[in-house]
């Protein structure tokens, strides 16, 4: 009796994210025309960049956790392909593999969270889950477990401590890739997940404290490490990490509008 429609949801949150993805994406695509002009694999570069954009839009427009997850895995795959785009350099291949494996650790938590959501609510649609979630008292153990598993997914994708080390290495890919994926869109997917699942997180005060802790430590630590880096791309990577930490803290403080505003501005 498992009915999961391939449904899309366009609301204020997904519209804001769509504007960010397509707006920033368009500028970076235009810049890439000149930047990748002399590369022999320019066609596959643009194919992968467009597949990434498609996956990211699917992620933010999904009306249930499964559609969101399809987009979530799609951006992970494109990230792997694009970081290792210049695959003749072994160091770049290593960086791509590292990003892929670390993202899978977060994704495992996310999958388990979705399975637990289905067993608890008999649905994976946001509307049905949020409608039923109101009936649960705050601090219910199963809700706390679900939120912690979803948080593991967000920590992997948004490069929070301890799964943040892939982000500075991910700067191995071409510059437009670093700009689009590892500064503007993919790394914000974890923050988007926290904002989207705000209804459920509000029912677990314990998990909100954990969210604040993860975000706060990441913001402080990544900001400190960024100050002593010599490679400019690494400085930007750690800075991004630190800013994502601030967005996660905002989610933990239930200030989801502030988190989204900071995400758009950043």
C-alpha positions in Angstrom: 0.0 0.0 0.0 2.9 2.3 -0.6 1.8 5.3 -2.8 4.5 7.8 -3.6 3.6 10.2 -6.4 6.3 12.0 -8.4 4.9 15.3 -7.2 6.4 18.8 -7.3 5.7 21.5 -4.8 6.1 25.2 -5.5 5.8 27.4 -2.4 7.7 30.4 -1.1 10.6 28.3 0.1 11.1 26.4 -3.2 10.5 29.5 -5.3 13.3 31.4 -3.4 15.7 28.4 -3.9 14.7 28.1 -7.6 15.6 31.8 -8.1 18.9 31.3 -6.4 19.8 28.2 -8.4 18.7 29.5 -11.8 20.0 33.0 -11.2 23.4 32.1 -10.0 23.5 29.1 -12.3 22.9 31.3 -15.4 25.7 33.7 -14.5 28.1 30.8 -13.9 27.1 29.1 -17.1 27.8 32.3 -19.0 31.2 32.7 -17.3 32.0 29.0 -18.1 31.7 29.6 -21.9 34.9 31.7 -21.8 36.6 29.8 -19.0 36.2 26.3 -20.5 36.6 27.5 -24.1 39.9 25.7 -24.8 39.1 22.5 -22.9 38.8 19.4 -25.1 35.9 18.0 -23.0 33.8 21.2 -22.9 30.7 19.4 -24.1 30.7 16.9 -21.2 31.4 19.8 -18.8 28.2 21.6 -19.8 26.2 18.4 -19.9 27.3 17.7 -16.3 26.6 21.3 -15.2 23.1 21.1 -16.6 22.5 17.7 -15.1 23.5 19.3 -11.7 21.1 22.2 -12.2 18.3 19.8 -13.0 19.0 17.6 -10.0 19.2 20.7 -7.7 15.9 22.0 -9.0 14.3 18.6 -8.4 15.7 18.6 -4.9 14.1 21.9 -4.0 10.8 21.3 -5.8 10.1 17.8 -4.5 6.7 17.5 -2.8 7.8 14.5 -0.8 11.0 13.1 0.7 11.6 10.6 -2.1 11.6 13.1 -4.9 13.8 15.3 -2.8 16.1 12.3 -2.3 16.4 11.6 -6.0 17.6 15.2 -6.5 19.8 14.9 -3.4 21.6 11.9 -4.9 21.8 13.5 -8.3 23.7 16.5 -7.0 26.0 14.2 -5.2 26.8 12.3 -8.4 27.4 15.5 -10.4 29.6 16.9 -7.6 31.7 13.8 -7.9 31.9 14.0 -11.7 32.7 17.7 -11.8 35.3 17.7 -8.9 37.2 15.0 -10.8 36.6 16.6 -14.2 40.3 16.9 -14.9 40.8 13.2 -14.0 44.4 13.0 -15.4 45.5 14.5 -12.1 45.4 11.8 -9.4 45.0 14.4 -6.6 41.7 15.6 -8.3 40.4 12.0 -8.4 41.2 11.6 -4.8 39.3 14.8 -3.9 36.3 13.6 -5.9 36.3 10.2 -4.2 36.6 11.8 -0.8 33.6 14.1 -1.5 31.6 11.2 -2.8 32.3 8.9 0.2 31.6 11.7 2.8 28.3 12.6 1.2 27.3 8.9 1.3 27.8 8.9 5.1 25.3 11.7 5.4 23.0 10.1 2.8 22.8 6.9 4.9 21.4 8.8 7.8 19.0 10.6 5.5 17.7 7.3 4.0 17.2 5.8 7.4 15.3 9.0 8.4 13.0 8.6 5.4 12.3 4.9 6.2 11.5 5.8 9.8 9.2 8.6 8.6 7.3 6.2 6.4 6.9 3.7 9.2 5.8 6.4 11.6 3.4 8.4 9.4 2.6 5.9 6.6 3.6 8.5 4.1 6.6 10.5 2.7 4.7 13.5 1.5 5.5 16.8 3.3 1.8 17.9 3.6 0.6 14.6 5.1 3.6 14.3 7.5 3.4 17.9 8.7 -0.4 17.5 9.2 0.1 14.4 11.4 3.2 15.6 13.2 1.1 18.1 15.2 -0.6 15.2 17.0 2.7 14.1 18.6 3.8 15.7 21.9 7.1 17.5 22.0 10.1 15.3 22.8 8.6 12.0 21.5 11.5 9.6 21.1 10.7 8.5 17.6 10.5 12.2 16.4 13.8 12.9 18.1 15.4 9.9 16.3 13.9 11.0 12.9 15.2 14.6 13.3 18.7 13.3 14.3 18.8 11.1 11.2 17.7 14.0 8.9 20.3 16.1 10.6 23.0 13.6 9.7 22.0 14.0 6.1 22.2 17.8 6.3 25.6 17.7 8.1 27.0 15.6 5.3 25.7 17.7 2.5 26.3 21.1 4.1 29.8 20.3 5.2 29.4 20.6 9.0 31.7 19.1 11.5 32.8 16.3 11.4 32.0 15.8 7.7 33.4 19.0 6.4 36.9 18.0 5.2 35.6 17.2 1.7 34.7 20.8 0.9 38.2 22.4 0.9 39.5 19.5 -1.3 36.5 19.9 -3.6 38.1 23.1 -4.9 40.1 20.7 -7.2 37.5 21.0 -10.0 37.3 23.9 -12.5 36.5 27.3 -11.0 32.9 27.5 -12.2 32.2 24.2 -10.5 33.6 25.5 -7.2 31.4 28.6 -7.6 28.2 26.8 -8.5 28.3 23.6 -6.4 30.5 24.3 -3.5 29.7 27.9 -2.7 26.2 28.6 -4.0 23.9 25.6 -4.4 24.7 22.1 -3.4 26.2 22.9 0.0 23.0 24.8 0.9 20.9 21.7 0.3 21.4 20.6 3.9 20.2 24.0 5.2 17.2 23.8 2.8 16.4 20.4 4.3 16.5 21.8 7.9 14.2 24.7 6.8 11.8 22.4 4.9 11.6 20.0 7.9 11.2 22.8 10.4 7.8 21.5 11.5 9.3 18.2 12.7 12.4 19.8 14.2 10.2 22.0 16.4 8.8 18.9 18.1 12.3 17.9 19.3 13.9 20.4 21.6 16.8 18.0 22.1 17.6 17.9 18.4 17.4 21.7 18.1 20.1 22.0 20.7 22.2 19.5 18.8 21.7 21.5 15.6 22.9 24.7 17.3 25.9 22.8 18.6 26.9 21.5 15.2 26.5 24.8 13.5 28.2 26.9 16.2 31.3 24.6 16.4 31.6 24.5 12.6 31.2 28.3 12.2 33.9 28.9 14.9 36.3 26.2 13.8 36.1 26.7 10.0 36.4 30.4 10.4 39.6 30.0 12.5 41.1 27.5 10.0 40.3 29.8 7.1 42.4 32.6 8.6 45.7 30.6 8.3 45.2 29.1 4.8 47.5 30.2 2.1 45.6 29.0 -1.0 42.9 31.5 -1.9 40.4 28.8 -3.0 40.8 27.0 0.4 40.2 30.4 2.2 36.9 30.7 0.3 36.0 27.1 1.0 36.5 27.4 4.8 34.6 30.8 4.7 31.7 29.0 3.0 31.8 26.3 5.6 31.7 28.9 8.4 28.8 30.7 6.9 26.9 27.4 6.5 27.5 27.0 10.2 25.7 30.3 10.9 22.8 29.2 8.7 22.5 25.9 10.7 22.6 27.8 14.0 19.7 30.0 12.8 17.7 26.8 12.0 18.5 25.5 15.5 17.2 28.7 17.0 13.9 28.2 15.0 14.7 31.4 12.9 14.2 29.6 9.6 13.4 32.9 7.8 16.8 34.3 9.0 18.6 31.1 7.8 16.9 31.4 4.3 17.7 35.1 4.1 21.4 34.5 5.0 21.5 31.7 2.4 20.2 34.0 -0.3 22.5 36.8 0.6 25.6 34.6 0.9 
